[in-house]
């Protein structure tokens, strides 16, 4: 057996060790927060079907990575989130996950890690699609050019946020409370909705830079994964979120 095959088997054997959870307390929300919690974008507490086949994003993300990522890692976040909600008495029928995350400091580390993990992945799947257009259009493109100088400058800054994130985490394009587009990153499964996050705002686009998102195909070459990822970004979805912001 080759070293690559041995590494792949070891990776598969050890997948699925993740956690998910959430908790709630209502606050007065800025306009971007109200848009995020609208029915169109409110994230449920259960895992939704992928909007494409496991092989749908090839060659950028291979089918085996997508299957493991969705059915093991993300599924574990959803399961652990459900457990945390029971333990911490979150009424998932009358609570929005976004509201839980905005008050995450009131909840356990399990809630933070797994509630964030579930939300981040549910968004991540929708941020990608087969046959994506290479760049945004319309008002989103204009806002990116205004905020960063050009799409290329934005892509460089966003890519650097992912490449330079030490350990595991996420890169984000965020619409903040001042209606400005901001790029940044968060560690582990934190996200810009959380009251404990230094980067705050409505997430428009998120990129998973945990090794389980890319290791089978790219090994330790995270920059290659990020550079190729631009070929599958679902700009229509990002535009819709921007318009609602």
Kinemage of the C-alpha trace (Angstrom):
@kinemage 1
@onewidth
@group {chain A} dominant
@subgroup {mainchain}
@vectorlist {calphas} color= white
{ca unk a 1} P 0.000 0.000 0.000
{ca unk a 2} L 1.346 3.451 -0.918
{ca unk a 3} L 1.964 6.143 1.688
{ca unk a 4} L -0.853 8.168 0.106
{ca unk a 5} L -3.315 5.276 0.505
{ca unk a 6} L -2.154 4.686 4.071
{ca unk a 7} L -2.661 8.372 4.837
{ca unk a 8} L -6.107 8.341 3.266
{ca unk a 9} L -7.205 5.303 5.298
{ca unk a 10} L -5.877 6.825 8.491
{ca unk a 11} L -7.701 10.057 7.712
{ca unk a 12} L -10.994 8.270 7.120
{ca unk a 13} L -10.572 6.171 10.265
{ca unk a 14} L -10.135 9.197 12.462
{ca unk a 15} L -12.836 11.429 10.964
{ca unk a 16} L -16.045 12.302 12.689
{ca unk a 17} L -14.550 13.693 15.882
{ca unk a 18} L -16.303 17.000 16.080
{ca unk a 19} L -18.921 18.733 18.185
{ca unk a 20} L -21.970 21.015 17.720
{ca unk a 21} L -24.330 22.970 19.944
{ca unk a 22} L -26.312 26.212 20.531
{ca unk a 23} L -28.165 28.386 23.173
{ca unk a 24} L -30.250 31.593 23.247
{ca unk a 25} L -31.039 34.975 24.731
{ca unk a 26} L -32.642 37.669 22.618
{ca unk a 27} L -31.027 41.049 22.059
{ca unk a 28} L -31.749 44.191 20.051
{ca unk a 29} L -30.217 43.514 16.652
{ca unk a 30} L -28.645 45.806 14.039
{ca unk a 31} L -30.170 45.793 10.549
{ca unk a 32} L -27.791 43.179 9.189
{ca unk a 33} L -28.693 40.889 12.061
{ca unk a 34} L -32.416 41.269 11.386
{ca unk a 35} L -31.834 40.321 7.752
{ca unk a 36} L -29.810 37.297 8.783
{ca unk a 37} L -32.579 36.006 11.017
{ca unk a 38} L -35.236 36.465 8.333
{ca unk a 39} L -36.938 33.281 7.199
{ca unk a 40} L -34.880 33.091 4.032
{ca unk a 41} L -31.553 32.842 5.818
{ca unk a 42} L -32.353 31.541 9.289
{ca unk a 43} L -30.294 28.414 9.913
{ca unk a 44} L -32.079 25.435 11.398
{ca unk a 45} L -30.676 23.156 14.078
{ca unk a 46} L -30.642 20.076 11.830
{ca unk a 47} L -28.380 19.200 8.925
{ca unk a 48} L -29.842 19.950 5.502
{ca unk a 49} L -29.149 17.951 2.313
{ca unk a 50} L -26.220 19.033 0.194
{ca unk a 51} L -27.315 21.133 -2.797
{ca unk a 52} L -25.149 18.959 -5.096
{ca unk a 53} L -23.681 15.455 -5.292
{ca unk a 54} L -20.512 14.577 -3.405
{ca unk a 55} L -18.672 14.639 -6.740
{ca unk a 56} L -20.340 17.867 -7.852
{ca unk a 57} L -17.433 20.149 -6.948
{ca unk a 58} L -14.698 18.066 -8.554
{ca unk a 59} L -11.909 18.600 -9.401
{ca unk a 60} L -11.612 21.405 -6.833
{ca unk a 61} L -12.980 19.290 -3.963
{ca unk a 62} L -12.913 15.548 -4.487
{ca unk a 63} L -15.931 13.351 -3.819
{ca unk a 64} L -14.368 11.416 -0.933
{ca unk a 65} L -13.420 14.593 0.930
{ca unk a 66} L -16.907 15.999 0.414
{ca unk a 67} L -18.568 12.803 1.617
{ca unk a 68} L -16.416 12.573 4.748
{ca unk a 69} L -16.723 16.283 5.441
{ca unk a 70} L -20.513 16.294 5.150
{ca unk a 71} L -21.482 12.875 6.507
{ca unk a 72} L -18.925 12.653 9.336
{ca unk a 73} L -17.633 16.047 10.462
{ca unk a 74} L -20.682 18.216 9.758
{ca unk a 75} L -23.105 15.498 10.838
{ca unk a 76} L -21.296 15.249 14.179
{ca unk a 77} L -21.690 18.988 14.728
{ca unk a 78} L -25.436 18.700 14.102
{ca unk a 79} L -25.777 15.735 16.474
{ca unk a 80} L -23.776 17.387 19.239
{ca unk a 81} L -25.714 20.604 18.741
{ca unk a 82} L -28.944 18.733 19.367
{ca unk a 83} L -27.495 17.216 22.538
{ca unk a 84} L -26.326 20.613 23.791
{ca unk a 85} L -29.702 22.178 23.122
{ca unk a 86} L -31.383 19.525 25.263
{ca unk a 87} L -28.842 19.927 28.062
{ca unk a 88} L -29.021 23.739 28.011
{ca unk a 89} L -32.781 23.912 27.456
{ca unk a 90} L -32.792 25.672 24.097
{ca unk a 91} L -36.233 25.535 22.474
{ca unk a 92} L -35.199 24.764 18.903
{ca unk a 93} L -38.783 25.155 17.667
{ca unk a 94} L -38.960 28.799 18.687
{ca unk a 95} L -35.306 29.852 18.607
{ca unk a 96} L -33.048 30.855 15.747
{ca unk a 97} L -29.528 29.484 15.768
{ca unk a 98} L -28.278 32.945 14.794
{ca unk a 99} L -29.687 34.338 18.045
{ca unk a 100} L -27.931 31.615 19.997
{ca unk a 101} L -24.618 32.478 18.381
{ca unk a 102} L -25.008 36.191 19.076
{ca unk a 103} L -25.216 35.343 22.769
{ca unk a 104} L -22.799 32.446 22.755
{ca unk a 105} L -20.867 33.746 25.773
{ca unk a 106} L -23.862 32.685 27.890
{ca unk a 107} L -23.468 29.052 26.868
{ca unk a 108} L -21.058 26.182 27.231
{ca unk a 109} L -17.925 25.529 25.161
{ca unk a 110} L -19.816 22.599 23.636
{ca unk a 111} L -22.515 24.977 22.451
{ca unk a 112} L -19.936 27.405 21.060
{ca unk a 113} L -17.894 24.789 19.219
{ca unk a 114} L -20.768 22.818 17.793
{ca unk a 115} L -23.307 25.566 17.228
{ca unk a 116} L -20.626 27.428 15.317
{ca unk a 117} L -19.572 24.303 13.476
{ca unk a 118} L -23.115 23.554 12.359
{ca unk a 119} L -23.861 27.120 11.266
{ca unk a 120} L -20.545 27.502 9.455
{ca unk a 121} L -20.946 24.300 7.488
{ca unk a 122} L -24.563 24.912 6.547
{ca unk a 123} L -23.419 28.247 5.096
{ca unk a 124} L -20.278 26.793 3.512
{ca unk a 125} L -22.160 24.235 1.409
{ca unk a 126} L -24.300 26.983 -0.091
{ca unk a 127} L -21.300 29.214 -0.797
{ca unk a 128} L -20.222 26.722 -3.475
{ca unk a 129} L -21.773 25.260 -6.608
{ca unk a 130} L -20.755 23.432 -9.763
{ca unk a 131} L -20.171 25.593 -12.821
{ca unk a 132} L -19.847 28.808 -10.840
{ca unk a 133} L -19.107 32.104 -12.550
{ca unk a 134} L -15.567 33.383 -11.917
{ca unk a 135} L -16.481 36.730 -10.338
{ca unk a 136} L -19.440 38.493 -8.745
{ca unk a 137} L -21.561 40.875 -10.781
{ca unk a 138} L -23.777 43.857 -10.144
{ca unk a 139} L -24.038 45.593 -6.789
{ca unk a 140} L -21.838 43.067 -4.996
{ca unk a 141} L -19.043 43.531 -7.524
{ca unk a 142} L -19.349 47.306 -7.164
{ca unk a 143} L -19.222 47.076 -3.369
{ca unk a 144} L -16.148 44.831 -3.502
{ca unk a 145} L -14.400 47.239 -5.861
{ca unk a 146} L -15.297 50.170 -3.609
{ca unk a 147} L -14.153 48.434 -0.424
{ca unk a 148} L -10.987 46.717 -1.654
{ca unk a 149} L -10.005 48.509 -4.868
{ca unk a 150} L -10.622 45.537 -7.148
{ca unk a 151} L -11.829 41.965 -7.101
{ca unk a 152} L -8.231 40.794 -7.362
{ca unk a 153} L -7.245 42.811 -4.288
{ca unk a 154} L -10.222 41.397 -2.392
{ca unk a 155} L -9.360 37.836 -3.425
{ca unk a 156} L -5.780 38.322 -2.265
{ca unk a 157} L -6.871 39.693 1.112
{ca unk a 158} L -9.478 36.970 1.608
{ca unk a 159} L -7.013 34.285 0.554
{ca unk a 160} L -4.407 35.624 2.953
{ca unk a 161} L -6.950 35.515 5.786
{ca unk a 162} L -7.349 31.796 5.156
{ca unk a 163} L -3.710 31.019 4.462
{ca unk a 164} L -2.478 32.864 7.544
{ca unk a 165} L -5.043 31.466 9.977
{ca unk a 166} L -2.892 29.481 12.403
{ca unk a 167} L -4.242 25.996 12.959
{ca unk a 168} L -7.908 25.492 12.130
{ca unk a 169} L -10.537 28.087 11.329
{ca unk a 170} L -12.429 30.061 8.706
{ca unk a 171} L -11.954 32.996 6.335
{ca unk a 172} L -14.893 35.380 5.915
{ca unk a 173} L -16.350 38.174 3.837
{ca unk a 174} L -18.607 40.070 6.236
{ca unk a 175} L -21.072 42.934 5.983
{ca unk a 176} L -20.597 44.845 9.215
{ca unk a 177} L -22.966 47.107 11.157
{ca unk a 178} L -21.777 50.116 9.137
{ca unk a 179} L -22.733 48.374 5.879
{ca unk a 180} L -19.060 47.969 5.008
{ca unk a 181} L -17.516 44.869 3.520
{ca unk a 182} L -14.761 43.450 5.709
{ca unk a 183} L -12.470 40.445 5.328
{ca unk a 184} L -11.130 38.499 8.292
{ca unk a 185} L -10.833 35.102 9.908
{ca unk a 186} L -11.943 33.286 13.038
{ca unk a 187} L -10.386 30.338 14.884
{ca unk a 188} L -11.835 26.858 15.187
{ca unk a 189} L -15.624 27.003 14.649
{ca unk a 190} L -16.143 30.592 15.741
{ca unk a 191} L -17.870 32.982 13.335
{ca unk a 192} L -18.637 36.710 12.984
{ca unk a 193} L -22.096 36.385 14.538
{ca unk a 194} L -20.669 35.459 17.929
{ca unk a 195} L -20.495 38.049 20.687
{ca unk a 196} L -17.017 36.742 21.588
{ca unk a 197} L -15.633 37.278 18.068
{ca unk a 198} L -13.313 40.164 17.231
{ca unk a 199} L -14.679 40.045 13.658
{ca unk a 200} L -18.385 40.909 13.721
{ca unk a 201} L -21.091 41.208 11.101
{ca unk a 202} L -23.303 39.234 8.755
{ca unk a 203} L -21.305 36.476 7.045
{ca unk a 204} L -21.679 36.688 3.271
{ca unk a 205} L -19.015 34.178 2.259
{ca unk a 206} L -17.146 31.644 4.381
{ca unk a 207} L -14.251 29.318 3.604
{ca unk a 208} L -13.408 26.309 5.770
{ca unk a 209} L -9.637 26.026 6.252
{ca unk a 210} L -9.650 23.090 8.656
{ca unk a 211} L -7.404 20.332 7.294
{ca unk a 212} L -10.331 17.929 6.970
{ca unk a 213} L -11.737 20.233 4.260
{ca unk a 214} L -8.815 19.695 1.905
{ca unk a 215} L -6.199 17.229 3.185
{ca unk a 216} L -6.988 14.191 1.020
{ca unk a 217} L -6.437 16.132 -2.200
{ca unk a 218} L -4.043 18.907 -1.177
{ca unk a 219} L -2.254 17.412 1.849
{ca unk a 220} L -0.513 20.330 3.599
{ca unk a 221} L -0.889 22.720 0.642
{ca unk a 222} L -3.622 24.950 1.999
{ca unk a 223} L -2.753 27.804 -0.417
{ca unk a 224} L -3.435 25.518 -3.399
{ca unk a 225} L -6.824 24.595 -1.965
{ca unk a 226} L -7.716 28.252 -1.418
{ca unk a 227} L -6.534 29.330 -4.868
{ca unk a 228} L -8.581 26.598 -6.568
{ca unk a 229} L -11.626 27.237 -4.397
{ca unk a 230} L -12.423 30.462 -6.255
{ca unk a 231} L -13.565 28.311 -9.203
{ca unk a 232} L -16.594 27.026 -7.267
{ca unk a 233} L -17.764 30.090 -5.306
{ca unk a 234} L -21.528 30.557 -5.628
{ca unk a 235} L -21.616 34.303 -6.249
{ca unk a 236} L -25.383 34.246 -6.811
{ca unk a 237} L -25.842 33.060 -3.229
{ca unk a 238} L -23.411 35.657 -1.886
{ca unk a 239} L -25.183 38.370 -3.900
{ca unk a 240} L -28.522 37.359 -2.394
{ca unk a 241} L -27.141 37.645 1.121
{ca unk a 242} L -25.587 40.995 0.296
{ca unk a 243} L -28.878 42.293 -1.101
{ca unk a 244} L -30.703 41.245 2.074
{ca unk a 245} L -28.056 42.878 4.273
